[in-house]
Amino acid sequence: MANAKLVENREAQRFQLAVPVFLRWRSGDSLQCEADGLSRDVSSNGIFVYCNDECPPIHTHVEFVLTIHDSSDSKLRIAAYGEVVRINGAGQPPGFGANGHFIVVR
């Protein structure tokens, strides 16, 4: 059996960032859905989010609001939009990856 090699297809560098994420999307019957989650990593064109409850379905367009706190109790909210491209499988924590338009803050 040949050794399989994992190929990294990402276009942008990912940064590990665990911050609260508020999610909003429309269900298949156009109902507005909302959930809270925690980011695992972000890049200029993608994000992975662990969900507290349900995850949006694959190919769903999602609005993200990331909240970053600093040591002085100030916070920065970053809004982004993306499309769910993968969902964690059975036996994994609920979460999903999305591609989209994300803001790079320097």
Backbone hydrogen bonds in HBPLUS format (Angstrom, degrees):
<---DONOR---> <-ACCEPTOR-->    atom                        ^
c    i                          cat <-CA-CA->   ^        H-A-AA   ^      H-
h    n   atom  resd res      DA  || num        DHA   H-A  angle D-A-AA Bond
n    s   type  num  typ     dist DA aas  dist angle  dist       angle   num
A0015-PHE N   A0042-VAL O   2.76 MM  27  5.40 156.4  1.81 154.5 162.3     1
A0042-VAL N   A0015-PHE O   2.94 MM  27  5.40 154.4  2.01 145.1 150.4     2
A0017-LEU N   A0040-ARG O   3.16 MM  23  5.64 150.7  2.25 114.3 122.9     3
A0039-SER N   A0019-VAL O   2.94 MM  20  5.46 166.4  1.95 156.7 155.7     4
A0067-THR N   A0020-PRO O   3.11 MM  47  5.68 158.3  2.16 156.8 159.1     5
A0021-VAL N   A0037-GLY O   2.96 MM  16  5.00 158.3  2.00 128.2 126.2     6
A0037-GLY N   A0021-VAL O   2.78 MM  16  5.00 142.9  1.92 152.6 158.8     7
A0022-PHE N   A0065-VAL O   2.92 MM  43  5.07 162.6  1.95 139.4 144.1     8
A0065-VAL N   A0022-PHE O   2.93 MM  43  5.07 140.6  2.08 145.0 152.6     9
A0023-LEU N   A0035-ALA O   2.81 MM  12  5.14 167.7  1.82 163.9 161.5    10
A0035-ALA N   A0023-LEU O   3.10 MM  12  5.14 151.7  2.18 133.2 136.5    11
A0024-ARG N   A0063-GLU O   3.00 MM  39  5.13 142.9  2.14 145.4 151.1    12
A0063-GLU N   A0024-ARG O   2.81 MM  39  5.13 170.1  1.82 158.0 161.5    13
A0025-TRP N   A0033-CYS O   3.01 MM   8  5.31 157.0  2.07 143.3 148.5    14
A0033-CYS N   A0025-TRP O   2.69 MM   8  5.31 174.7  1.69 171.6 171.1    15
A0027-SER N   A0031-LEU O   2.78 MM   4  5.22 161.9  1.81 150.4 155.9    16
A0030-SER N   A0027-SER O   2.94 MM   3  5.02 146.8  2.05 119.1 116.6    17
A0052-ASN N   A0036-ASP O   3.06 MM  16  5.89 163.5  2.09 157.0 152.8    18
A0038-LEU N   A0050-TYR O   2.86 MM  12  5.20 150.2  1.95 145.9 155.4    19
A0050-TYR N   A0038-LEU O   2.84 MM  12  5.20 174.6  1.85 153.0 151.3    20
A0040-ARG N   A0048-PHE O   2.86 MM   8  5.51 161.3  1.89 153.1 151.4    21
A0048-PHE N   A0041-ASP O   3.00 MM   7  5.57 151.2  2.09 161.1 159.8    22
A0043-SER N   A0046-GLY O   2.89 MM   3  5.17 148.1  2.00 154.7 147.1    23
A0100-GLY N   A0045-ASN O   3.18 MM  55  5.20 149.5  2.28 117.6 118.2    24
A0047-ILE N   A0098-ALA O   3.02 MM  51  5.47 146.7  2.13 149.1 155.6    25
A0098-ALA N   A0047-ILE O   2.90 MM  51  5.47 157.3  1.95 161.4 166.9    26
A0049-VAL N   A0096-PHE O   2.92 MM  47  5.57 161.3  1.96 161.6 165.4    27
A0096-PHE N   A0049-VAL O   2.93 MM  47  5.57 148.0  2.03 147.9 157.5    28
A0051-CYS N   A0094-PRO O   2.92 MM  43  5.54 155.5  1.98 126.4 134.6    29
A0060-THR N   A0057-PRO O   3.20 MM   3  5.68 141.4  2.35 137.6 136.1    30
A0059-HIS N   A0084-VAL O   2.82 MM  25  4.96 163.1  1.85 136.8 139.7    31
A0084-VAL N   A0060-THR O   2.95 MM  24  5.46 160.2  1.99 151.9 155.3    32
A0062-VAL N   A0082-GLY O   2.74 MM  20  5.40 164.7  1.76 155.2 160.6    33
A0082-GLY N   A0062-VAL O   2.95 MM  20  5.40 155.7  2.01 153.6 160.7    34
A0064-PHE N   A0080-ALA O   2.80 MM  16  5.09 172.5  1.80 150.2 151.8    35
A0080-ALA N   A0064-PHE O   2.91 MM  16  5.09 152.6  1.99 145.6 148.2    36
A0066-LEU N   A0078-ILE O   2.84 MM  12  5.11 160.6  1.88 152.4 151.0    37
A0078-ILE N   A0066-LEU O   2.86 MM  12  5.11 157.6  1.91 146.1 153.7    38
A0068-ILE N   A0076-LEU O   2.81 MM   8  5.10 170.0  1.82 155.0 157.7    39
A0076-LEU N   A0068-ILE O   2.79 MM   8  5.10 154.1  1.85 145.5 154.3    40
A0070-ASP N   A0074-SER O   3.01 MM   4  5.63 152.9  2.09 153.4 155.5    41
A0073-ASP N   A0070-ASP O   3.19 MM   3  5.65 155.0  2.26 121.5 121.7    42
A0101-HIS N   A0081-TYR O   2.89 MM  20  5.60 144.9  2.01 160.5 172.0    43
A0083-GLU N   A0099-ASN O   2.68 MM  16  5.47 152.0  1.75 160.9 170.2    44
A0099-ASN N   A0083-GLU O   3.04 MM  16  5.47 149.2  2.14 153.0 149.9    45
A0085-VAL N   A0097-GLY O   2.83 MM  12  5.78 163.9  1.85 146.0 151.7    46
A0086-ARG N   A0097-GLY O   3.33 MM  11  5.19 150.5  2.42 141.0 136.7    47
A0097-GLY N   A0086-ARG O   2.88 MM  11  5.19 155.4  1.94 137.9 145.4    48
A0088-ASN N   A0095-GLY O   2.87 MM   7  5.43 172.8  1.88 146.4 147.8    49
A0092-GLN N   A0089-GLY O   3.22 MM   3  5.82 149.1  2.32 137.3 138.2    50
